[in-house]
Amino acid sequence: MSRTIKWREYLIEQLAKDRQDAFGYIQCALEEYQVDGDTFVFLVALRTFVASQGGVTKLAKQTQLAPQRLQQMLTGDEAPPLDTLATLLNTLGCRLTLEPCAEATPAAEAARERVENVA
């Protein structure tokens, strides 16, 4: 008899087997977030990545964050603050880096407009 599992469970299993694939997955999710600004989709990917690397409880212990607080950050409507995201990713063995864009993304254009409207 074959075993059936949900797509997310399968993805977590696969990402847990290969850290490079897991890093590529979260890198792709971050790049897509920069293009479309879809926080919900980015947080789903971040939760999947965290699950593949040991889960919220393990990450909470390593970062000394309360598990409930970490879970709220990963399931909220807003992306975690940059310093918190950097800490989470660093704890998971990767880091945020910057590189020049070939062209401005829609998210970058929207951010630029927000800054101009505030000033």
N, C-alpha and C positions, 0 to 999 in steps of 0.2 A: 504494500500500500504506500502510495507516495504521500509525502508530507507537504502540506500547503501552508504558506505563511504570507503575511501581508508584505507589500512592497517595502515599507519603511523598515520592517524587521529584517528583511533580506539585505537592504542597503546597509543597515547598521552592522550586520554580520560581515559583509564584504569589506566595509571600511575598517572594521576591527582587525581584519586579517592583514591589511597592508597600509602602514602609516603614510606612505607616499601617496597612495590613492586618497586617503582621508585628507591629507594636506591639499591635494589637488581639488578635491570636492569643496572644501571650505574656501579655497582661493577663488574658484569659479563662482561660488555663491556671493562672495564679496565683490567680485568684478561685476556680476549681474546687478547687484544692489546699487553699485555706483552708476550703472546705466539707467536702470528703471526706478530706483528709489523705493522699491517695494519692501518695506520693513517686515511685513508678515512673512513673506517668502524667505527673506534672509534669516529671520529668527527660527523658522522651521528647519532650515539647513543647519543653523548653529546648534539647535537642539539635537539634531541627528548626529552631527559631528561629536558633540559632547557625549552622547550615548555610546557612540562607537569607541570612545577613548576611556571608557570606564564609568560614565554616568555622572549625574548631578551630585550625588552623595560624595563620590571620590573627589570630584573637582572642588566641591565646597570645603572638604577637609584640607585639600592642598592650598587653597586660596584663603582659608580661614574666614570664609563667608558662611553665613547661616544657609543651610540647604533651601529653606523656604524663600529666602531673599534671592538666591541664585535662580530658583525655579521661577519666581515672579519676574525677574529680569528677562528670562528666556521665553516667557509666555506673554509678556506685556504687549502693549501697542507701540512702544517706542524702542528703538535700538538702544542697547546699553551705552552709557557714556564712553567716550574714546578711551579714557584711562582704564576703565573697568574691562572693556573689550580687549585691550592690549594685555592686561593682566591675565585674563582668562586664556587667551591664545598663547601667551608666553608659558603659562603653567602647562598647557597641553603640548608644548614643544614646538611652537611656531611663533612667528612675529609678523606684525604689520610692517610693510615697507611702502615707500613711495617711488613712483616712476612717472616720467612725463607721459601725458596722453597725446596721441596723435592728433586728436581733435576734441573739442569740448563735447561732453556728454549732456543729454537732457537734464540729468540730475545736477550737473555742474552749472548749467545755464540757470536752472531754477534757484540754486543756492546763491549765485551771483546776483540775481534779481532781488532775493530777500535781503542780502547785505546792502544793496544799493537803496532799497526802500527804507531801511532802518537809518541809514546815514543821512 
